[in-house]
Amino acid sequence: MQVAMFMFTNEVHELIQEIEKNPDTIVEEGPIKLNALLGKWGQLITKEHLDA
């Protein structure tokens, strides 16, 4: 579980760095990219929970 938490935190950090590179698109692209990241992790967690 700690490895998964580290991986998630790392991906959030990378996303923040990517979004900060172009401040003009933060408002438009930020929520979309964050939603995609959370959706990906939600699917992973749900799959792991169902497979357990």
C-alpha positions in Angstrom: 0.0 0.0 0.0 2.9 2.4 0.8 4.3 1.8 -2.7 0.9 2.7 -4.3 0.7 5.8 -2.1 4.2 6.9 -3.2 3.4 6.2 -6.9 0.1 8.3 -6.6 1.9 11.2 -4.8 4.7 11.1 -7.4 2.2 11.3 -10.3 0.4 14.2 -8.7 3.7 16.0 -8.2 4.6 15.4 -11.9 1.1 16.6 -13.0 1.6 19.8 -11.0 5.0 20.4 -12.5 3.6 19.8 -16.0 0.7 22.2 -15.4 2.9 24.9 -14.0 5.0 25.0 -17.2 2.2 26.8 -19.0 0.3 29.1 -16.5 -2.0 30.3 -19.2 -3.7 26.9 -19.5 -3.9 26.0 -15.8 -7.6 26.9 -15.4 -8.6 25.1 -18.6 -6.3 22.0 -18.5 -5.6 21.6 -14.8 -9.0 20.2 -13.8 -9.2 17.9 -16.9 -5.8 16.4 -16.3 -6.4 16.0 -12.6 -9.7 14.3 -13.3 -8.0 11.9 -15.7 -5.3 11.1 -13.1 -7.9 10.5 -10.3 -10.0 8.4 -12.7 -7.1 6.3 -13.6 -6.2 5.7 -9.9 -9.9 5.1 -9.0 -10.0 2.3 -11.6 -6.8 0.8 -10.3 -8.0 0.8 -6.7 -11.4 -0.5 -7.6 -9.9 -3.3 -9.7 -7.5 -4.2 -6.9 -10.4 -4.2 -4.4 -12.6 -6.4 -6.6 -9.7 -8.8 -7.3 -8.9 -9.3 -3.6 
